[in-house]
Amino acid sequence: MLTGKAYAKINLFLRILDKREDGFHNIETIFHKIVLFDEITISPHYNIVISSNNNQLPKDEKNFCYKAVLALQNKLNITQGAHINIEKNIPIGSGLGGGSSDAALVLRLLPQLWKSDINNTELNKIALSIGSDVPYFLQKHSAYATGRGENLKSFLINLPFWIVGIHPRSRVSTAWAYSTLSESRKTIPNKFFERSNINIDNYISNISDFAINDFEDVVFNQSPSLKNIKNDLLTRGAKVALLSGTGSSVFGLFDNKETAIETQNFYKSNNIVSLTPPSFQADN
């Protein structure tokens, strides 16, 4: 039996660029892990079995972990299955990449369980076939991402802020968000982080200048309560407040610990809330 933590991510900024011939969009973003995580336990089994504390989680081929097992079976020519238990703490449909992170952890651990080897190149190919965010979660640190999200420049970032994550129990459909954004758009933005030739230290110093998520207009129009959360975080003193991914999570970056804790306490009665300390680094 093997266990591990599948950490959530936030997007420190997110630009949605042109639509690709394969139907996906090119993006530009910085992925950064936060303290919130799912707990994965993998045990030997003759079949593929998914169990979870969350009854809303699919247990079949719709589940990214299930897809990860199938893909590894095919690649390694193995008939053995696995029992994967997912202790779900990351809300589903929250823009935090929980399903992708779970799948990436399975891709890392399962070859160990089966006592098989697979190189990183092949593992990344499998990860991308499962979902655009999955390759990022094979890495330990933060990353600047382009393409579908698979072109990654990994780096260690000591973010000097308390990250307050507000994770409402509502969901936002990623497919809906992309299609609505495409329909409402008149111009396609250019990449700005790469073009500005800025280094990561200067980026942190000027982070409020880069705090853009292209989904905010369409998502906030559909869910005004999320816009209200963002505005409230800024009112409470957040240096930056932003939707993560397509939502429904909103996060704020705070300089002051006491203010961050007060904000966490205010929201925790009606939401799932996370508090990530400055310079947090995931342990896997």
DOFIZA-918409 format. One record per residue (C-alpha): residue in one letter; chain; x, y, z. Coordinates in Angstrom, 2 decimals. Example, Ala and Ser with C-alpha at 12.3 -4.5 7.8 and 13.67 -1.06 7.14 Angstrom:
BEGIN
 aa ch       x       y       z
  a  A   12.30   -4.50    7.80
  s  A   13.67   -1.06    7.14
//
This chain:
BEGIN
 aa ch       x       y       z
  m  A    0.00    0.00    0.00
  l  A    1.24    3.50   -0.91
  t  A   -0.05    6.88    0.25
  g  A    0.54   10.47   -0.76
  k  A   -0.76   14.04   -0.79
  a  A   -2.23   15.55   -3.95
  y  A   -1.95   19.32   -3.51
  a  A   -4.28   21.94   -4.97
  k  A   -3.03   24.80   -7.12
  i  A   -3.99   28.37   -7.79
  n  A   -3.31   30.42  -10.91
  l  A   -1.32   33.51   -9.95
  f  A   -2.49   34.91  -13.27
  l  A   -4.28   33.33  -16.24
  r  A   -4.51   34.46  -19.86
  i  A   -6.54   32.51  -22.41
  l  A   -5.03   32.99  -25.85
  d  A   -6.00   31.62  -29.25
  k  A   -7.94   28.43  -29.91
  r  A   -5.85   25.58  -31.27
  e  A   -6.60   23.21  -34.12
  d  A   -7.04   20.37  -31.61
  g  A   -9.92   22.25  -29.97
  f  A   -7.99   23.33  -26.88
  h  A   -6.84   26.87  -26.11
  n  A   -3.32   28.15  -25.68
  i  A   -2.89   29.65  -22.25
  e  A   -0.35   31.59  -20.23
  t  A   -0.29   31.15  -16.47
  i  A    1.71   30.58  -13.33
  f  A    0.69   27.52  -11.33
  h  A    1.39   27.62   -7.60
  k  A    0.54   24.95   -5.01
  i  A   -1.31   25.74   -1.80
  v  A   -1.64   23.89    1.50
  l  A   -4.97   22.20    0.63
  f  A   -4.60   18.56   -0.49
  d  A   -6.40   15.28   -1.16
  e  A   -5.04   12.12    0.45
  i  A   -4.54    9.16   -1.89
  t  A   -4.07    5.54   -0.84
  i  A   -3.24    2.93   -3.48
  s  A   -3.49   -0.78   -2.75
  p  A   -3.05   -3.90   -4.92
  h  A   -6.22   -5.15   -6.62
  y  A   -7.05   -7.35   -9.59
  n  A   -9.47   -4.69  -10.92
  i  A   -9.66   -0.87  -11.01
  v  A  -11.57    0.28   -7.94
  i  A  -12.11    3.93   -6.95
  s  A  -13.47    4.76   -3.50
  s  A  -13.86    8.13   -1.79
  n  A  -15.37    9.99    1.12
  n  A  -17.09   12.21   -1.49
  n  A  -20.11   10.51   -3.06
  q  A  -20.19   13.05   -5.90
  l  A  -16.84   11.85   -7.21
  p  A  -17.20    9.59  -10.29
  k  A  -15.88    6.06   -9.76
  d  A  -15.62    5.04  -13.44
  e  A  -13.80    6.19  -16.60
  k  A  -14.89    9.79  -15.93
  n  A  -12.51    9.85  -12.97
  f  A   -9.00   11.05  -13.83
  c  A   -7.44    8.50  -11.47
  y  A   -9.28    5.69  -13.25
  k  A   -7.96    7.04  -16.56
  a  A   -4.44    7.12  -15.11
  v  A   -4.60    3.45  -14.16
  l  A   -5.92    2.48  -17.61
  a  A   -3.23    4.49  -19.37
  l  A   -0.44    2.94  -17.29
  q  A   -1.83   -0.55  -17.83
  n  A   -1.77    0.01  -21.59
  k  A    1.69    1.58  -21.63
  l  A    3.33   -0.96  -19.32
  n  A    1.36   -3.93  -20.67
  i  A    0.15   -4.81  -17.18
  t  A   -3.19   -6.46  -16.35
  q  A   -3.01   -5.86  -12.61
  g  A   -5.33   -3.17  -11.30
  a  A   -5.40   -1.06   -8.15
  h  A   -7.71    0.10   -5.41
  i  A   -7.45    3.88   -5.15
  n  A   -9.05    5.59   -2.17
  i  A   -9.39    9.36   -2.45
  e  A   -9.92   11.31    0.74
  k  A  -11.34   14.38   -0.96
  n  A  -10.55   17.72    0.66
  i  A  -10.20   19.81   -2.52
  p  A  -13.70   20.85   -3.66
  i  A  -14.84   19.46   -7.01
  g  A  -15.19   22.07   -9.77
  s  A  -13.37   24.74   -7.79
  g  A  -10.60   25.73  -10.23
  l  A   -7.94   24.19   -7.97
  g  A   -6.98   21.22  -10.15
  g  A   -7.96   18.56   -7.62
  g  A   -8.77   15.85  -10.15
  s  A   -5.59   16.58  -12.11
  s  A   -3.47   16.52   -8.97
  d  A   -5.01   13.20   -7.89
  a  A   -4.27   11.67  -11.29
  a  A   -0.66   12.91  -11.28
  l  A   -0.07   11.33   -7.88
  v  A   -1.46    8.02   -9.15
  l  A    0.87    8.24  -12.17
  r  A    3.84    8.70   -9.83
  l  A    2.93    6.04   -7.28
  l  A    1.38    3.24   -9.30
  p  A    4.56    2.13  -11.12
  q  A    6.13    1.72   -7.67
  l  A    3.24   -0.48   -6.56
  w  A    3.57   -2.58   -9.70
  k  A    7.39   -2.58   -9.45
  s  A    7.63   -1.21  -12.99
  d  A    9.68    1.59  -14.52
  i  A    8.53    4.41  -16.81
  n  A   10.57    7.42  -17.87
  n  A    9.49   11.01  -17.30
  t  A    8.89   11.70  -20.99
  e  A    6.36    8.89  -21.29
  l  A    4.78    9.83  -17.97
  n  A    4.28   13.40  -19.16
  k  A    2.68   12.18  -22.40
  i  A    0.22   10.08  -20.42
  a  A   -0.45   12.99  -18.07
  l  A   -1.32   15.32  -20.95
  s  A   -3.63   12.72  -22.48
  i  A   -5.64   12.75  -19.23
  g  A   -5.92   16.53  -18.75
  s  A   -4.15   19.78  -19.55
  d  A   -3.18   20.51  -15.93
  v  A   -1.96   17.01  -15.08
  p  A    1.66   17.45  -16.30
  y  A    2.15   20.36  -13.91
  f  A    1.29   18.21  -10.90
  l  A    4.06   15.76  -11.76
  q  A    6.41   18.56  -10.66
  k  A    7.14   19.68   -7.14
  h  A    7.46   23.45   -7.52
  s  A    5.63   26.35   -9.14
  a  A    5.72   26.73  -12.92
  y  A    5.18   29.18  -15.74
  a  A    2.98   27.37  -18.26
  t  A    2.11   27.91  -21.91
  g  A    0.56   25.80  -24.67
  r  A   -2.33   23.82  -23.19
  g  A   -0.45   24.09  -19.91
  e  A    2.07   21.37  -20.71
  n  A    4.98   23.66  -21.67
  l  A    6.37   24.21  -18.19
  k  A    9.23   26.23  -16.77
  s  A    9.51   25.07  -13.19
  f  A   10.94   27.32  -10.48
  l  A   11.06   27.68   -6.72
  i  A    9.01   30.70   -5.68
  n  A    9.03   32.04   -2.14
  l  A    5.74   33.86   -2.24
  p  A    5.87   36.33    0.70
  f  A    2.11   36.38    1.31
  w  A   -0.51   34.57    3.32
  i  A   -2.85   33.00    0.78
  v  A   -6.48   32.93    1.89
  g  A   -8.46   30.61   -0.37
  i  A  -12.26   30.86   -0.35
  h  A  -13.73   27.74   -1.91
  p  A  -17.54   27.93   -2.22
  r  A  -19.36   24.63   -2.54
  s  A  -20.78   25.68   -5.91
  r  A  -19.16   24.52   -9.16
  v  A  -18.23   26.26  -12.39
  s  A  -18.14   24.17  -15.57
  t  A  -14.78   24.50  -17.31
  a  A  -16.35   23.71  -20.72
  w  A  -19.01   26.38  -20.16
  a  A  -16.42   28.95  -19.10
  y  A  -14.26   28.40  -22.20
  s  A  -17.19   28.47  -24.63
  t  A  -18.75   31.56  -23.04
  l  A  -15.41   33.38  -23.02
  s  A  -14.90   32.56  -26.72
  e  A  -18.39   33.81  -27.63
  s  A  -18.01   37.06  -25.70
  r  A  -14.54   37.94  -26.92
  k  A  -13.75   40.49  -29.61
  t  A   -9.93   40.38  -29.44
  i  A   -7.42   37.72  -28.41
  p  A   -4.83   38.86  -25.84
  n  A   -1.12   38.37  -26.35
  k  A    1.15   36.77  -23.79
  f  A    2.50   39.39  -21.43
  f  A    4.71   37.66  -18.89
  e  A    7.08   36.11  -21.41
  r  A    7.03   39.20  -23.59
  s  A    7.91   41.47  -20.68
  n  A   11.09   39.44  -20.10
  i  A   10.53   39.83  -16.36
  n  A   12.27   37.59  -13.84
  i  A   10.34   35.94  -11.04
  d  A   11.63   38.24   -8.29
  n  A   10.52   41.33  -10.20
  y  A    7.22   39.58  -10.90
  i  A    6.56   39.16   -7.17
  s  A    7.44   42.81   -6.53
  n  A    4.93   43.86   -9.20
  i  A    2.42   41.03   -8.76
  s  A   -0.62   43.30   -8.65
  d  A    0.21   44.47  -12.21
  f  A   -0.08   40.86  -13.42
  a  A   -3.16   39.88  -11.42
  i  A   -5.44   39.04  -14.35
  n  A   -7.70   36.07  -14.92
  d  A   -9.45   36.24  -18.28
  f  A  -12.36   34.17  -16.98
  e  A  -13.41   36.68  -14.35
  d  A  -15.79   38.71  -16.53
  v  A  -17.84   35.75  -17.72
  v  A  -17.76   33.84  -14.41
  f  A  -18.56   36.90  -12.28
  n  A  -21.44   37.76  -14.61
  q  A  -22.85   34.28  -14.02
  s  A  -21.98   34.18  -10.30
  p  A  -21.99   37.70   -8.80
  s  A  -21.33   36.23   -5.34
  l  A  -17.80   35.31   -6.46
  k  A  -17.16   38.89   -7.55
  n  A  -18.41   40.01   -4.15
  i  A  -15.88   37.72   -2.47
  k  A  -13.06   39.16   -4.57
  n  A  -14.07   42.73   -3.76
  d  A  -14.40   41.89   -0.07
  l  A  -10.91   40.37    0.04
  l  A   -9.51   43.58   -1.46
  t  A  -11.48   45.66    1.03
  r  A  -10.03   43.57    3.87
  g  A   -6.49   44.39    2.73
  a  A   -5.50   41.75    0.18
  k  A   -2.71   42.96   -2.09
  v  A   -4.18   40.80   -4.84
  a  A   -7.51   38.95   -5.11
  l  A   -8.24   36.69   -8.05
  l  A  -10.40   33.89   -9.37
  s  A   -8.42   30.64   -9.69
  g  A   -8.78   28.82  -12.98
  t  A  -12.42   28.94  -14.08
  g  A  -13.53   29.14  -10.42
  s  A  -15.39   28.79   -8.18
  s  A  -12.42   29.43   -5.85
  v  A  -11.23   32.97   -5.15
  f  A   -8.00   33.72   -3.31
  g  A   -6.40   36.74   -1.71
  l  A   -2.74   37.49   -1.00
  f  A   -2.23   39.18    2.37
  d  A    0.88   40.79    3.88
  n  A   -0.56   40.66    7.38
  k  A   -1.02   37.35    9.22
  e  A   -3.68   38.62   11.63
  t  A   -5.78   40.04    8.80
  a  A   -5.46   36.79    6.86
  i  A   -6.61   34.75    9.87
  e  A   -9.52   37.14   10.51
  t  A  -10.58   36.76    6.88
  q  A  -10.29   32.99    7.10
  n  A  -12.47   32.93   10.22
  f  A  -15.09   35.18    8.62
  y  A  -15.59   32.87    5.64
  k  A  -15.15   29.41    7.12
  s  A  -18.72   28.94    8.39
  n  A  -20.21   28.85    4.86
  n  A  -17.25   27.87    2.68
  i  A  -14.28   25.57    2.55
  v  A  -11.38   27.88    3.42
  s  A   -7.62   27.33    3.20
  l  A   -4.78   29.38    4.67
  t  A   -1.37   28.92    3.08
  p  A    1.60   30.48    4.89
  p  A    4.28   32.55    3.14
  s  A    6.99   30.63    1.27
  f  A    4.96   27.39    1.47
  q  A    6.45   24.50   -0.49
  a  A    4.60   21.25   -1.12
  d  A    6.45   18.23    0.24
  n  A    6.19   16.15   -2.93
//
